[in-house]
Amino acid sequence: MTKKDYELIAKAVNFTLEYWRKEHARGSTWVPLAHTDIVLGTLTVALIQTLYNDNPFFDGKRFHDACGVT
């Protein structure tokens, strides 16, 4: 995989997280925000491990930050 691929994946995670945060801010209660943060945080960690196994030079912290996960 390339840097462009990693950026695309991070962008997708970030977009999803921002979408759920906006829904929560609008008052949507059908998916609690805490659950979204936990699920996407867990997904991000799994992606970091998988992408690092693919490329030992992969920067997991930079990817985590790009995903927008807290």
N, C-alpha and C positions, 0 to 999 in steps of 0.2 A: 504494500500500500504506500501511497505517497502522502506528503504533507497536505495536499489538496483534499485527499480522502479523509484524513483526520479532521481537517477543518470543517468539512461537510457534515461529518457525524456530530461534531461538537455543536455546530449551528442547529442541527435538528433537535438535539437534546435541549439546547438553550431556548429555541422557539417553543417547544412543548412546555417547558417550565414557565416561561413568560406568559403563555396562553392561560395556563391554570392559575397563575397569580392574578392575572387580569379578571378571570372569571370569579375568583374569590373576592377580589376588590369590588366587583359589581354586585356581590351578595349571593352568588351561586353557592348552594350548600350541598349539591348532589355528590360532590367529591371533596372531602375535606383537604385543605391545603397541606396539612401536616402529612397526610398519606402520600400526596403527590411528591413532596420533597423527599420522603423516605424512599419511595419507589425509584425516582429518577436519580437519587444519590446512590442507591444500590446498583442501578444500571450503569451509572458512570464508573463506579469502582470496577465492575465486571468488565466494562469496555477497556478501562485502563490496563487491567491485567492481561486481557486478550491481545490488545494492540502492542503492549510491551513484549509479549511472547513472540509476536510477529516481527518486531523491530526493537532490539535492545537499546537503541538510541532514542526511542520514543520518550517524550517528556510528559510524564503523567500529570505533574502539577500544572503545567501550562494547559493541558487538555482539560483538567478539572476546572480550572479558572474560566476557560473558554465556554464550558458548559453552563456556567452560572450557578452551579450547585453550591449551597452553603454548608 
